[in-house]
Amino acid sequence: MPTTRNQSQEERIDQMMPTQPRKEVDQEGSSSGGLQLNDTFNLRSPKLVFPMYSGDDPSPWIYRAERYFDVHEIPVGQRVQIASIHLDGEASLCYQWYRRSHPQLS
C-alpha cells in the first residue's frame, strides 16, 4: 500500500515524540491500547540548569533566571525563593542579611 502524505507527516511526528505510544482510533472514536481520545500527552520541559549568581553584573543572571522561570512556568510568588537558593558568595550573604533585617517580608 503506497504511503500517503498524511501518513508520512504522522510518521515524522511520531519520530519527534518517541516517548508516547501511537493512538489507533477506529471509526466509532474509541482507541486501542487503553488510550482515550481526550488523553493528553505529558511532554517534559527540557532539563535546564538554573544559573548561580555570585555578585557580578546581575543583568545577564536576571535574564537567564527569567527565561528559566518562563520555560518551567514557575509561579511569580515562588521565583524569589527559588532564585535565592542559587545565590553564592557575597550575593548570598547580602540576601541573608536582607531577610533577617526585613522579617515582615517573609
Rosetta constraint file for C-alpha pairs under 8 A:
AtomPair CA 3 CA 7 HARMONIC 6.14 0.50
AtomPair CA 3 CA 8 HARMONIC 6.67 0.50
AtomPair CA 4 CA 8 HARMONIC 6.36 0.50
AtomPair CA 5 CA 9 HARMONIC 6.31 0.50
AtomPair CA 6 CA 10 HARMONIC 6.12 0.50
AtomPair CA 7 CA 11 HARMONIC 6.12 0.50
AtomPair CA 8 CA 12 HARMONIC 6.36 0.50
AtomPair CA 9 CA 13 HARMONIC 6.25 0.50
AtomPair CA 10 CA 14 HARMONIC 6.09 0.50
AtomPair CA 11 CA 15 HARMONIC 6.24 0.50
AtomPair CA 12 CA 16 HARMONIC 6.43 0.50
AtomPair CA 13 CA 17 HARMONIC 6.37 0.50
AtomPair CA 14 CA 18 HARMONIC 6.04 0.50
AtomPair CA 14 CA 22 HARMONIC 7.31 0.50
AtomPair CA 20 CA 41 HARMONIC 7.25 0.50
AtomPair CA 23 CA 31 HARMONIC 6.31 0.50
AtomPair CA 23 CA 32 HARMONIC 6.64 0.50
AtomPair CA 23 CA 33 HARMONIC 7.51 0.50
AtomPair CA 23 CA 35 HARMONIC 6.85 0.50
AtomPair CA 24 CA 31 HARMONIC 5.37 0.50
AtomPair CA 24 CA 32 HARMONIC 5.56 0.50
AtomPair CA 25 CA 29 HARMONIC 5.81 0.50
AtomPair CA 25 CA 30 HARMONIC 5.56 0.50
AtomPair CA 25 CA 31 HARMONIC 4.23 0.50
AtomPair CA 25 CA 32 HARMONIC 6.56 0.50
AtomPair CA 25 CA 37 HARMONIC 7.94 0.50
AtomPair CA 26 CA 30 HARMONIC 5.79 0.50
AtomPair CA 26 CA 31 HARMONIC 6.30 0.50
AtomPair CA 29 CA 37 HARMONIC 7.23 0.50
AtomPair CA 30 CA 36 HARMONIC 6.54 0.50
AtomPair CA 30 CA 37 HARMONIC 7.07 0.50
AtomPair CA 31 CA 35 HARMONIC 5.78 0.50
AtomPair CA 31 CA 36 HARMONIC 5.68 0.50
AtomPair CA 31 CA 37 HARMONIC 6.83 0.50
AtomPair CA 35 CA 39 HARMONIC 6.46 0.50
AtomPair CA 45 CA 71 HARMONIC 7.17 0.50
AtomPair CA 45 CA 72 HARMONIC 6.75 0.50
AtomPair CA 48 CA 68 HARMONIC 7.22 0.50
AtomPair CA 50 CA 64 HARMONIC 7.94 0.50
AtomPair CA 50 CA 65 HARMONIC 6.69 0.50
AtomPair CA 50 CA 68 HARMONIC 6.70 0.50
AtomPair CA 50 CA 86 HARMONIC 7.34 0.50
AtomPair CA 51 CA 61 HARMONIC 6.74 0.50
AtomPair CA 51 CA 64 HARMONIC 7.03 0.50
AtomPair CA 51 CA 65 HARMONIC 6.75 0.50
AtomPair CA 51 CA 86 HARMONIC 6.85 0.50
AtomPair CA 52 CA 61 HARMONIC 7.74 0.50
AtomPair CA 52 CA 86 HARMONIC 4.83 0.50
AtomPair CA 52 CA 87 HARMONIC 5.82 0.50
AtomPair CA 52 CA 88 HARMONIC 6.74 0.50
AtomPair CA 53 CA 58 HARMONIC 7.61 0.50
AtomPair CA 53 CA 61 HARMONIC 6.60 0.50
AtomPair CA 53 CA 86 HARMONIC 6.30 0.50
AtomPair CA 53 CA 87 HARMONIC 4.91 0.50
AtomPair CA 53 CA 88 HARMONIC 5.79 0.50
AtomPair CA 53 CA 91 HARMONIC 6.96 0.50
AtomPair CA 54 CA 87 HARMONIC 5.97 0.50
AtomPair CA 54 CA 88 HARMONIC 4.56 0.50
AtomPair CA 54 CA 89 HARMONIC 5.27 0.50
AtomPair CA 54 CA 90 HARMONIC 6.24 0.50
AtomPair CA 54 CA 91 HARMONIC 5.34 0.50
AtomPair CA 54 CA 92 HARMONIC 7.39 0.50
AtomPair CA 55 CA 88 HARMONIC 7.69 0.50
AtomPair CA 55 CA 89 HARMONIC 7.27 0.50
AtomPair CA 55 CA 90 HARMONIC 6.03 0.50
AtomPair CA 55 CA 91 HARMONIC 5.09 0.50
AtomPair CA 57 CA 61 HARMONIC 7.76 0.50
AtomPair CA 58 CA 62 HARMONIC 5.96 0.50
AtomPair CA 59 CA 63 HARMONIC 6.22 0.50
AtomPair CA 60 CA 64 HARMONIC 6.26 0.50
AtomPair CA 61 CA 65 HARMONIC 6.01 0.50
AtomPair CA 62 CA 66 HARMONIC 6.05 0.50
AtomPair CA 63 CA 67 HARMONIC 6.35 0.50
AtomPair CA 64 CA 68 HARMONIC 6.22 0.50
AtomPair CA 65 CA 69 HARMONIC 6.24 0.50
AtomPair CA 65 CA 83 HARMONIC 7.43 0.50
AtomPair CA 66 CA 70 HARMONIC 6.14 0.50
AtomPair CA 67 CA 71 HARMONIC 6.12 0.50
AtomPair CA 68 CA 72 HARMONIC 6.15 0.50
AtomPair CA 69 CA 73 HARMONIC 5.60 0.50
AtomPair CA 69 CA 74 HARMONIC 4.96 0.50
AtomPair CA 69 CA 75 HARMONIC 7.86 0.50
AtomPair CA 69 CA 79 HARMONIC 7.20 0.50
AtomPair CA 70 CA 74 HARMONIC 6.63 0.50
AtomPair CA 74 CA 78 HARMONIC 6.74 0.50
AtomPair CA 74 CA 79 HARMONIC 6.64 0.50
AtomPair CA 75 CA 79 HARMONIC 6.68 0.50
AtomPair CA 78 CA 82 HARMONIC 6.26 0.50
AtomPair CA 79 CA 83 HARMONIC 5.98 0.50
AtomPair CA 80 CA 84 HARMONIC 5.93 0.50
AtomPair CA 81 CA 85 HARMONIC 6.76 0.50
AtomPair CA 82 CA 86 HARMONIC 7.17 0.50
AtomPair CA 83 CA 87 HARMONIC 6.98 0.50
AtomPair CA 84 CA 92 HARMONIC 7.38 0.50
AtomPair CA 84 CA 95 HARMONIC 7.37 0.50
AtomPair CA 87 CA 91 HARMONIC 5.66 0.50
AtomPair CA 87 CA 92 HARMONIC 4.77 0.50
AtomPair CA 88 CA 92 HARMONIC 4.86 0.50
AtomPair CA 88 CA 93 HARMONIC 7.84 0.50
AtomPair CA 89 CA 93 HARMONIC 6.50 0.50
AtomPair CA 90 CA 94 HARMONIC 6.11 0.50
AtomPair CA 91 CA 95 HARMONIC 6.22 0.50
AtomPair CA 92 CA 96 HARMONIC 6.16 0.50
AtomPair CA 93 CA 97 HARMONIC 6.20 0.50
AtomPair CA 94 CA 98 HARMONIC 6.15 0.50
AtomPair CA 95 CA 99 HARMONIC 6.19 0.50
AtomPair CA 96 CA 100 HARMONIC 6.30 0.50
AtomPair CA 97 CA 101 HARMONIC 6.05 0.50
AtomPair CA 98 CA 102 HARMONIC 6.05 0.50
AtomPair CA 99 CA 103 HARMONIC 5.98 0.50
AtomPair CA 99 CA 105 HARMONIC 7.56 0.50
AtomPair CA 99 CA 106 HARMONIC 7.45 0.50
AtomPair CA 102 CA 106 HARMONIC 7.75 0.50
